[in-house]
Amino acid sequence: MKSAGIDGIKQPVQGLWLARHRDANAWYHIYPVAQSEYVSLLHVVRHKKASQDIPKVKYHLYKSTCLVFDLLKIFITGFKVLLKHEIRFIVTFNPVPWGSVAWILARLFRKPIILGFIGADFNYYLKNTKWKYFLVYASRHSSIITVTGYNMKEYFLKLGINAERIFVYPHCVKDEFFVDPLNENRKYDVITVCNLIPRKRVQDIILAIHLLKQEAKVVNLCIVGDGQDRLMLENLAREKDVLDLVHFLGWQYDVLPFLKQSKIYVQASSAEGFSISLIEGLAAGLIPITTKVGSEGDHIKDGYNGFFFEVGDYAGLAKLIEFSLLEENYSRIQQNVLKERDYFRTKNAIQICDQIIERITQVK
């Protein structure tokens, strides 16, 4: 049972966080767990520290080289932490491949585990690859499953997993993103923040800007990010004669200044879990226009606090951008965004972590 003091007061426990997100996202996943009132210290096994300091965290770092050796290093490092410290639970994300290592360690040491599904883990590995057999087995033999939204939760319920073991984990962003938006004199009409890779389909946004220009509507697009598609996207913008309207800013450590200078956040992806960058845009008061390919529908109501368009439908996207930029429409939709955005504050994520950790540490 969970430890208690001499007066029966529950005492915080130590946990192990073992995963490897993209560096830009690590803070968002570690912080709420570490700040739970039921955690005295969270041991984090990772190749580097998160972008900002997190109270109640002790890092156990390994030198990253390549995938195979990194998997071995994360296993050995986690194994040593479990031997040396009184760990009461393990939490992990990305079951393929990092979470699988955490799950194996949990089985070896007989520790409760929180197994988190986000993005490609659910939409690709669980549904479309042979990994699904292991992931279904691991899910059924994990203490808690966390998901990004209710559609994902329904999938696990159909696998026969008890609803009390499935939590919708609220993605959160730093409080600094919850700014009071100033709509005057913004430099960019539209922004997208992402890796420039095929499934993000940034070309659809550029094509929408091109269609609007053909109708004599000047719309400035800000693209924050880098990746394998950048040269193709730059060539496309040049070919469509919108290079003067499409601003490639590359990878940026701090995206908030660019969100403050933008009005609409567009996500054109063909597959997502629930994008942190989209949530940052919502927190900053931008109107979201997005494909409905992950858990977006749990938080965005079409026509109320944002809009949906079909994957690849850049003509439909152009119409939604044009509609949203009309002053009366923009003001109405943005007010609804501001009403709903508090869900993504860190305090809400911490409260959910409190519930999860209180439950998991009571498991014998």
C-alpha positions in Angstrom: 0.0 0.0 0.0 1.0 3.6 -0.3 3.4 4.7 2.5 1.9 6.7 5.4 3.3 8.6 8.3 2.8 7.8 12.0 -0.4 9.8 11.9 -1.7 8.1 8.9 -0.9 11.0 6.5 0.1 9.8 3.1 3.7 10.5 2.3 5.0 11.4 -1.2 6.9 8.7 -3.0 9.7 8.4 -5.6 9.0 7.7 -9.2 10.9 6.9 -12.4 10.2 8.7 -15.6 11.8 6.8 -18.5 11.1 7.9 -22.1 12.6 10.0 -24.8 10.4 12.7 -26.4 11.6 15.2 -28.8 13.7 17.7 -26.8 11.2 20.5 -27.3 8.4 18.4 -25.7 10.2 16.8 -22.8 9.4 19.6 -20.2 5.6 19.3 -20.9 5.5 15.6 -20.1 7.9 15.6 -17.1 6.7 18.7 -15.3 3.2 17.7 -14.2 4.3 14.3 -12.9 7.2 15.8 -10.9 4.9 18.5 -9.4 2.3 16.1 -8.1 1.8 16.4 -4.4 2.3 12.6 -4.2 5.8 12.8 -5.7 8.8 13.5 -3.4 11.4 13.0 -6.2 11.1 12.0 -9.8 14.1 10.2 -11.3 14.4 11.0 -15.0 16.4 8.7 -17.3 17.1 10.6 -20.5 20.0 11.6 -22.9 19.8 15.2 -21.8 18.0 17.5 -19.4 14.7 19.2 -20.3 14.8 22.7 -21.7 14.0 24.3 -18.3 14.7 23.3 -14.7 12.0 21.2 -13.0 11.7 21.1 -9.2 11.8 17.6 -7.6 13.6 16.0 -10.5 16.9 14.1 -10.5 18.4 13.3 -13.9 20.3 10.1 -14.8 21.8 10.9 -18.2 23.4 8.7 -20.8 25.3 9.7 -23.8 23.3 9.3 -27.0 24.9 7.6 -30.0 22.4 5.5 -32.1 19.1 3.9 -31.6 20.3 0.4 -30.7 22.9 1.5 -28.2 20.5 4.2 -26.8 17.9 1.5 -26.1 20.6 -0.5 -24.3 21.8 2.5 -22.3 18.3 3.6 -21.3 17.7 0.0 -20.1 20.9 -0.2 -18.1 20.5 3.3 -16.6 16.9 2.6 -15.6 18.0 -0.8 -14.1 20.6 0.9 -11.9 18.1 3.5 -10.7 15.6 0.8 -9.7 18.3 -1.1 -7.8 19.6 2.0 -6.0 16.4 3.9 -5.2 13.1 3.1 -3.6 11.0 3.6 -6.7 7.3 3.2 -6.3 6.1 3.7 -9.8 7.3 4.1 -13.4 5.9 6.5 -16.0 6.7 6.4 -19.7 5.4 7.6 -23.1 6.2 6.5 -26.7 5.8 2.7 -26.3 7.7 2.2 -29.5 10.5 1.9 -28.7 11.3 3.7 -25.4 8.2 2.8 -23.5 8.8 -0.8 -24.2 12.0 -0.7 -22.3 10.3 1.0 -19.3 7.5 -1.7 -19.5 10.0 -4.5 -19.4 11.8 -2.9 -16.4 8.4 -2.6 -14.6 7.8 -6.3 -15.1 11.2 -7.3 -14.0 11.0 -5.2 -10.8 7.3 -5.7 -10.3 6.5 -2.0 -10.3 3.3 -0.3 -11.3 3.6 1.5 -14.7 1.8 4.3 -16.4 2.0 3.7 -20.1 1.3 6.8 -22.2 0.2 6.8 -25.9 0.7 9.9 -28.0 0.8 10.5 -31.8 2.5 7.8 -33.9 2.3 5.2 -31.1 -1.4 5.1 -31.4 -2.1 6.1 -35.0 0.6 4.0 -36.6 2.3 1.4 -34.5 -0.8 0.2 -32.6 -3.1 0.2 -35.7 -0.9 -0.6 -38.7 2.2 -2.6 -37.7 3.1 -5.9 -36.1 3.9 -3.9 -33.0 0.2 -3.9 -32.2 0.3 -7.4 -30.8 2.9 -6.4 -28.2 1.2 -3.0 -27.5 -2.1 -4.6 -26.9 -0.5 -7.1 -24.5 1.5 -4.4 -22.8 -1.6 -2.2 -22.4 -3.6 -5.0 -20.8 -0.8 -5.6 -18.4 -0.1 -2.0 -17.4 -1.4 -0.4 -14.3 -2.6 2.8 -16.0 -3.0 3.8 -19.7 -2.9 7.5 -20.6 -4.3 8.8 -23.9 -4.6 12.2 -25.6 -8.4 12.2 -25.9 -11.7 10.4 -25.7 -11.6 8.8 -29.1 -8.4 7.1 -28.2 -9.9 6.1 -24.9 -12.8 4.4 -26.7 -10.3 2.3 -28.6 -8.8 0.9 -25.4 -12.2 0.3 -23.9 -13.0 -1.9 -26.9 -9.8 -3.9 -26.0 -11.5 -4.8 -22.7 -9.3 -2.5 -20.5 -11.2 -1.2 -17.5 -12.2 2.4 -17.8 -10.8 3.1 -14.3 -7.4 2.3 -15.7 -7.6 4.8 -18.6 -6.9 8.5 -18.1 -7.2 11.3 -20.6 -3.9 13.0 -19.9 -4.3 16.8 -20.4 -1.4 18.2 -22.4 -0.3 21.4 -20.8 1.8 24.4 -21.7 3.8 26.9 -19.6 1.8 29.7 -18.0 3.7 32.3 -20.0 1.8 31.2 -23.2 -1.5 32.4 -21.7 -1.1 36.0 -22.9 -3.8 38.6 -23.6 -3.8 38.7 -27.4 -3.3 42.1 -29.1 -4.9 41.8 -32.6 -3.7 45.0 -34.0 -0.6 45.2 -36.3 0.2 41.5 -36.2 3.0 40.6 -38.6 1.6 37.2 -39.7 -2.0 36.2 -40.5 -1.2 32.5 -40.3 1.4 30.4 -38.5 2.3 26.8 -38.3 5.0 25.3 -36.0 6.2 21.8 -36.9 8.9 19.5 -38.3 8.9 19.9 -42.0 8.2 16.3 -42.8 5.7 14.6 -45.2 2.9 13.9 -42.7 2.7 17.5 -41.6 1.6 18.5 -45.2 2.8 22.1 -44.9 2.5 22.3 -48.7 -1.3 22.5 -48.3 -0.9 25.7 -46.3 1.3 27.2 -49.0 -1.2 26.2 -51.7 -4.0 27.9 -49.7 -2.0 31.1 -49.5 -1.5 30.8 -53.3 -5.2 30.5 -53.9 -5.9 33.5 -51.8 -3.3 35.6 -53.6 -5.0 34.6 -56.9 -8.2 36.2 -55.5 -6.2 39.4 -54.6 -6.1 38.6 -50.9 -2.7 39.0 -49.3 -2.2 36.6 -46.4 1.2 36.3 -44.7 2.3 32.8 -43.5 4.9 32.1 -40.9 6.5 28.6 -40.9 8.5 27.8 -37.8 10.4 24.6 -38.1 12.9 22.7 -40.2 13.2 19.3 -41.7 13.6 17.2 -44.9 10.8 19.0 -46.7 12.1 22.5 -46.4 13.8 22.7 -49.8 10.7 21.3 -51.5 8.4 23.8 -49.7 10.7 26.7 -50.5 10.6 25.7 -54.2 6.8 25.3 -54.1 6.5 28.9 -52.6 8.8 30.2 -55.4 6.9 28.3 -58.1 3.5 29.6 -56.9 4.9 33.1 -56.6 4.2 33.5 -52.9 7.7 33.5 -51.6 7.2 37.1 -50.5 4.2 35.9 -48.4 5.7 32.7 -46.9 8.3 33.3 -44.2 10.5 30.3 -43.4 12.0 31.0 -39.9 13.6 27.6 -39.3 13.8 25.9 -35.9 13.2 28.3 -33.0 13.9 27.6 -29.4 11.2 30.1 -28.3 8.1 30.1 -30.4 6.0 32.4 -28.2 7.2 35.7 -29.8 6.0 34.4 -33.2 2.6 33.2 -31.9 2.1 36.7 -30.4 2.6 38.1 -33.9 0.1 35.8 -35.5 -3.7 35.4 -35.8 -4.5 31.9 -37.0 -2.7 28.6 -36.2 -3.0 26.0 -39.0 -2.3 22.3 -38.6 -2.5 20.4 -41.9 -1.2 17.0 -40.7 -2.4 13.7 -42.0 -1.7 12.0 -38.6 -1.3 13.4 -35.0 -1.9 12.6 -31.4 -2.6 16.0 -30.0 0.1 18.5 -31.1 1.8 20.5 -28.4 2.4 23.3 -30.9 -1.3 23.4 -31.6 -2.0 23.7 -27.9 0.5 26.5 -27.6 -1.4 28.3 -30.3 -4.7 27.8 -28.5 -3.1 29.0 -25.2 -1.9 32.2 -26.9 -5.4 32.9 -28.2 -4.9 32.0 -31.9 -7.8 30.7 -33.9 -7.1 27.0 -34.8 -7.8 25.7 -38.3 -6.8 22.0 -38.3 -7.3 18.6 -39.8 -9.2 16.2 -37.5 -6.6 13.4 -37.4 -6.0 13.0 -33.6 -7.7 14.2 -30.5 -8.4 17.7 -31.8 -12.1 17.1 -31.8 -12.1 16.7 -28.0 -11.1 20.3 -27.5 -12.1 22.2 -30.7 -15.7 22.6 -31.7 -16.1 23.3 -35.4 -17.4 26.9 -36.0 -17.2 27.7 -32.2 -13.6 27.9 -31.2 -11.9 26.8 -34.4 -12.4 25.0 -37.7 -11.7 21.6 -39.3 -10.8 20.8 -42.9 -10.1 17.6 -44.7 -6.6 16.4 -45.2 -5.2 17.7 -48.5 -8.2 20.1 -49.0 -6.2 23.3 -49.4 -9.1 25.0 -51.2 -11.3 24.4 -48.2 -8.4 25.7 -46.0 -8.2 28.9 -48.0 -11.9 29.6 -47.6 -11.6 29.0 -43.8 -8.6 31.4 -43.5 -10.5 34.0 -45.5 -13.6 33.6 -43.4 -11.6 33.7 -40.1 -9.7 36.9 -41.0 -13.0 38.9 -41.3 -13.0 41.1 -38.3 -16.4 40.1 -37.0 -15.7 36.4 -37.3 -12.3 36.6 -35.9 -13.4 38.5 -32.8 -16.3 36.0 -32.1 -14.2 32.8 -32.6 -11.2 34.2 -30.6 -13.4 35.0 -27.6 -14.5 31.4 -27.5 -10.8 30.2 -27.8 -10.0 32.3 -24.7 -13.0 30.8 -22.8 -11.8 27.3 -23.4 -8.0 27.6 -23.1 -7.6 27.3 -19.4 -8.0 23.5 -19.7 -4.3 23.4 -20.9 -2.8 25.1 -17.8 -0.2 23.2 -15.9 -2.4 23.2 -12.7 -5.0 21.0 -14.5 -2.4 18.5 -15.7 -0.9 18.3 -12.2 -4.3 17.5 -10.7 -4.8 14.6 -13.1 -1.3 13.4 -12.2 -2.3 13.5 -8.6 -5.3 11.2 -9.3 -3.2 8.8 -11.3 -0.3 8.6 -8.9 -2.6 8.3 -5.8 -4.3 5.4 -7.5 -1.2 3.7 -8.8 0.7 3.8 -5.5 -2.2 2.1 -3.8 -1.9 -1.0 -6.0 -0.3 -3.8 -4.1 
